[in-house]
Amino acid sequence: MPWSSLFQPVERLSAEQGLEDWYGRLLASLGGTPAPFELALVGGLRAATPGLAFLAGYQAALRVLWPAAPWTAGALCVTENRSTRPADMNTRIYGLYVSGRKDFVTAAECADWLLVAAREEAADESPRLALGVVRQGAPGVRIEPLPALPLMPDIGHARLHLDQAQGERLAGDGWDDYVKPFRTLEDLHVLTAVTAWLSGVGRECAWPEPLLLRLQALLAGCAEVARQAPSAATTHLLLAGLFAEQQALAGELDAALAAGPAHWAGLWQRDQGLLRIAEAARSKRLEKARRIVAGC
């Protein structure tokens, strides 16, 4: 892990030419095939906005989830009608074909490949998910852009429509092997990227050294948790500790940003809520992890 990146001058990448171009330039700057944690860390450092840092962390998490993924950008498509429960899904996979609709696809405009959670059980069986891979632009695949959100407006979202789209079924169970662990992988790598973004801003703006040191320690903790199995109860306990540490820095971060250029403070005020995405789900995982570790 090239930790020296944290202490070198930051050349930020903006996204005037679109997210696909931004991600391509980020990969080029990293030599094309970085390890996922490096992608999140350096992507966060080089991001011009917290939203772009989020995108780097999101792509890094996808690389951990599917190590054989192409190096182009991708997306995980799960949500239907505001739910991620298998029983609430109508999208189906039949052999090599996927049909259905996904209502909230992150950064769909730059995603070359789409991981689609789809049901595959027979009529008399309990819901069972598989994960199919389809390519944007292929027959039967249509992206419907959605209006920008107040949070991270530079990272678009879309609805995905699939009509007998030909794809590939990934090995394993769609829920246990993909959808469920991705929640943890995304939380960790997005936290890494956003903390790296803050660290880069802090060095540029000469924040107090104790704050910069604590941000570095938080990143070191993220690196250790990234080595753990995402489904392990102990991993959820450790991850909860990282988020608690980040939250404990909130007052110092706000003060440091308020004392510096208004540009950075405005971006953080707009987008800091991205670290609270899925907060309720993390809380449930933490409570379950406590019970498991306690043997209850």
N, C-alpha and C positions, 0 to 999 in steps of 0.2 A: 504494500500500500504506500503510494508516494505522498506521505504526510507533508513533504516539503511544499506541496501546492498551497497549503494554508498560509505559508509565510512569504510567498512570492507576490509581486504586483499582479493585480487582477485585471485581465482584459475581458470585459463583459461583452456578451453576445446579445444583441437585441433581435427582435423577430419581425422587422418590417417586411421581409419577403415571405412571411408565413412560418408556421410551426414546423413544417416538413424541412424547409431550408435551415431553420434554426437547429433542429436536431441533427441534420446532416453535418453542419459546420461544427457542432459540438463533438460528434464522433470523430471527425477529421482531426480536430485539435488534440484528441486523445489517442490517435493512432489507429482508430477504427474498431478495435475489439477490446475495450476495457472490461475489467471485472465489474460486476454489478455495483458493488459498494463504491468503487472509484467513480463510476458513472454518476451515482447520486451525489457524491462529495464534490467532485470537480464541476459537475453540472450545476450544482447549487452555487458554487463560488462564481461561476462564469455567467450565471443568469442575470439578466437585467431587471427582472421582477420576481417577486415571490411565486407568481403563477408559473413562470418558466422553471423555477427551481422545483416546484411541484411536478412539472412534466418530466424533469430529469429523474426524480425519485420514482415516479410512476413507471417510467420505462425500465428503470433498474429493477424494480420489483417484478415486472413481467419477465425479465431475463432470468431471475432466480426461479420463477414459477415454471418457465418453459425454457430450459437451457439451450434447446435446439432451435429456438426462434430465429428467424432472419434478423439481420442487424438493422433493418428498417424499423420504423416506429410501429407499434401495435396498440391494441386496446382489448380489455376484457369486458364482455357484454353479458350482464346478468339481470339487471333490474327490469321488471315488468310491472306496470301499474303500481309503482312505488314499493314494490316488494322484491326481496331476493329469496323467498322461500320456494323450494322446489314445487310444493303443492300449488303455488299460485302462478306457476309458469305455464304458458301455452305453446311456447316454441318447442318444436319437435325435430329430432334427427332420425332419419330413416336411411340406414346404410351410409351412403356418401352424400346425402342430400339433407339440407336444413331448411325448415320453413318456420316463420313466425315473426315476432317483432320484439325489439328491445328498446326501451324508452329513454335510457340515459346512458349514452356512450361518451366517455371522456376523450377529448382531443380527436374526435372521429375524423376531422378533416385532414389530419396528417397520418392517420393509421393506414398502413399498407396491408396489414393482416389483422383479423378480428377473431378473438377467441370467444366462442358463443356457447353459453351454458344452455343445454337443451335436454328435454326429457326423452327417454328411450324405453321406458317400461311398457310391458303389455297391458292390455285393458284391465286385467284382474290383479295387477301388481301394485305395490306402493310406489309413489313417485321415485324415480331414479334418474340421476343426471349423468350425461356424458358431456365432454367438451369437444366441440367441433371447431375447425379452423377454416375460415373463408377469406377470400381476398377482396379488398375493395375494388370496385369496377368490374368484377366478374358478373356473368349473367345471373340474374335473380338477386343481386345485392344492391340495395339502394339506401343512400344516406340522406336523411332529412335534417338539415341544420336547424337548431333551436335558437331562440333569442339568447343573447349574452346574459349572464348572471351578474349581479352586483359583486359577488366574490369571484376573484380571478377572471375578469371579463376577457382577458387576452387568451384564455384557454377555452376553446369552444366545446360545446356539447351537441349531441345529435341523437336522433331516433334512427334505429337500424331496422330496415324492412328486408325480410328474406323470403323469397318465393322459389322453392326448390333449388336453392343455391348449392352448387357442388362444393364439397369441402373434404376435409380429412378429420377423422375421429382420433383424438389423442388417447393413448393407452391410460387405463386407470379409471377411477370413479370421479365423475365431474365435481361432486360436492367435496368429498373428503380429500382428494388429491389436488384440487385446484381452487375452487371458490372459497372454501373455508380457510386454507392457509394464506390465500392472497390478502385477506384482510390484515393479517399480521405483517406480511411482507411489505404491503403498501404503507402501513402506519410507520414502520421502521425506516424505510428508505425515503419517504417524504420528510419525516422528522430530520433525517440526516441532511437532505438537500436544503431544507429551509434553515437549519442551524448553520450550515455552511454559508448560505446567503447572508445571514446575519453576521457571521464572523468576517466575511469579506467586507461588508459595509462598515463593520466596526474598525477594522484595520485601516480602511480608507479614511475614516472620520476620526481616527485617533481616540477611540473610546478608552475608558479607564482600563488599565491592564488587568485588574482582578476580574472584570467582566469578560474580557477576551480569554483569559485563562479558563474560566468556567465554561465558556462556549467550547473551547478546545477539549476540555475534559468530557463534556457531553458527547462530542463527536467520537472520542475514544470509546466511550461506553456504547455508542451505536455500533461501532466496528466489532466489539466483542459480541453483542447480541446478534449481529448479522451472521455469526458463526454457528448459532444455535438452531435447532430444529424448530420451524415456525409453529408446529402444532403442540410442542411440549408445554406443560403447565408452567415450568420454571421460566421458559422464554416469555410468557405473558406477564409473569411477576417482574422480571427484569425490565421488560418494555414499559410497564406501568411506572417503574422507578425513573426511567428516562423522561417520560412525559411529565412526571411530578417535578423533576429537576428543571425542565424547561419552563414549566409554569411558575416555579419559584423565582425565575429570573425576570418575570414579566415587568415588575416595577422598574428594575434597573434598565431593562431594554427600552421601555417607554421614555425614561428620563434621558438616556443617551441619545435616542433618536430625536427627541424634542430639542436637544441642544445642538443638533447638527443641521444639515441641509433639509429644507422642507420636502424635497423630492422623495428622499428615503422614508421620512416619517409618514408622508401621505400614502406611499405604497404599502407600508406595513399596517397602517390604520385600516386601509381598504381590505387587505388580504390576510391578516393574521388569523382570522377565523378558520382558515384552511386546516390548522392544526386541531381544531375541534370537530372536524368532520368525523363521523362514526364514533364520537365520544361515548355515546350510550352503549354501542356494541363493545367497545374496549372495556367499559365498566363491567359488563356482563361476563366477558372473558376473564377479567381479573377475579371476580367473585368465584367463578367456577374453578379457576386455578388455585385459589386459596383453599377451597374445599378438597381438591385433589391432593395438594401437598400435605394438608392436615390429615389426610386419610379418612375424610368423612364421606 
